């Protein structure tokens, strides 16, 4: 008789556990969230134009040429011919951001012959200057044969201007939250 009481107790426990499991399953569910994230940023920062201007501000091809080169139009090469001491030209460069990612200027350089007879004055953007998506930036460089120079002929002078931009994005800080709309009376 003791054996049957134990067996009956085990059977009752098994039935109770099955009832609890069925009850739990009836009142539980699994929710799944599916989603897709897509990055659509485009990067297209480059020189748009490069021109030489005379002292009156008009385009001047008698002083040389300015051409844009590089795989992404990131370099201007200017070949300048100055006629006499005191002569000069302004190199005007326009940078455009055709992408949808804002940019900032990391650095720029102007490389050319080392000469005590040449003076270069730049009105270029400063480092960290912002260039918004769709924006433009104009820089000018005055290249002048110094008036007090004793040189009689400078010959053709070649200068290279290179800009380096990086993306200027701000990380978004997100904190998820939970709201429980259940109220008990």
N, C-alpha and C positions, 0 to 999 in steps of 0.2 A: 504494500500500500504506500509505503514511503517513496518507492520508485515512481509510482504513478502520480503522486502529488508533485514530485520534482519535475516530471515530464509535463504535467499540466501547467506548472508555473513557467517552464521554459517556453511552452507553446503560447501561453498568454503574453509573455514578454516579446516573443517574436511577432505576434499579431499586433501588439501595441507599437513596436518599432516600425512595422510596415505601415500602420495607420498614420504615424507621425511623418514618415517619409512621404507618403501620398499627400498628406495635408500640406507639407512644406512645398512640395512640387506644385500643388494647385495654386498656391499663393506666392510664387516666385516667378521671375522672368529675367531674361538677359536682354540688355539693350546694347546695340552695336552702332558706333558712329563711323561712317566712312567719309573720307574727304580727299581732295587733291590740292596740292599747293603748286603754283606755277610761278616762275620768275620771268618777268618780261622786260628787264632792264636792257637798254642798248647804250653802247659807248661809241661816240663818234665826235671826238674833239680834234680839230685840225686847223691849220692855217686856211683861211678862205681866200685871202688876196694879199699881194705884196706889190707895192708900187713905189717908185721914186718920185719925189716932189721937189721942185725948185723953191727958192726963197719966197716966191709969190704964192706957193701952194698948189701950183698946177703940175700935172704929170710931166715928167722930164726924162726923155730917153737919151738926151745928149750926154747925161752923166753916167750912163750905164744901164744895167738890167738888174731885176730882182726876180728870181724864180723860186717856186715852191717845189720841194722834192721830198722823197721818203715814201715808204710803203703806206703810211697813213697821213701824208702831207704835214709832217711835223717839223720840217726844216725849211728855212729860207736861205738861199745863197744869193748874195748881192755882189755884183762886180761893178766897182765904182771907178769912174774916170774923172778926176778933178783937173781943171785947167791951170790954176794959178794959186798962190798963197791967198787965203781968205775965201776961196771957193768952197762950196759945200752942197750937200743934198740931204733931204730927209727921206728916210726909208719908213714907209707906213705899212704896218702889218695888221691884218684883222684875223682874229681867232674866233671860230664859231663852234658852238656845242650843238650839233645836230642830233645828239642822242637824247634819251629821256632821263639820264642819270646826271645830277649836278656834279660839277668838277671844281677842283681848286688847283691853283698853280703851285707846284712844289719847287720848281727852279727853272731858270732860263739862263742861257749863256750866249754870248756873242764872241765868236772867235775870229781873229783876223791877224794881219801882220802887226808885229810889234814895231811901232814907229813913233819917234818923238815929234814927227811932223804931222801926225794925224790926231785929231781930237774926236772922241765919240761921246756924245751926250745922249742918255736914254731917258725916255719918259715911258717906261715899261710898267706893266702891272707889278705890284709887289708880291713877294712870296705869300702864299696862303690866300691870295685874292680869289674870290668865288666867281664861278662862271655857271649860272643856272642853266638848266635844260632849255634849249632854244635861244640862249643868249649869245651875245657877241662881246668881244673885248678888242679895243684898238690900242696898239703900242706904236710909238714913234721913236726913231733913232736918228739923231743928227750926226752926220759924218762930214767932218770939215778939215780942210788943209789949213793948218794954223797960219794965221796972218803974219806972225813973226818968224816963220820958217825961212831958212836960207837955202833950202833945196830948190833946184830949178826944174826937176821933173820927178814926180812920184811914181809914174807908171801906173798900170792898172792894179787896183787893190781889191782883194776878194775877202768878203766877210760871210760868216755862217752864223745864223741865229737859230737856236733850238729851244723849244719849250717842252717842259715835262709836267703834265697834268695827272692827277689821281682823282678817283671818285671822292665826292664830298657828301657822304651819306651819314645819317645819324641812326644808330641802332634804336629800334623801338623796344621799350621795356613793357612787357605785358605780364599781368598777374591775374590768373584765372580766379574766379570766385564762385561760390555756390549760394543759392537762395532757396530756402525751404518755404514753400507757400502753404504748407499744411498748418491749420490752426485747430486746436482742440478746445472744446467748450466745457 
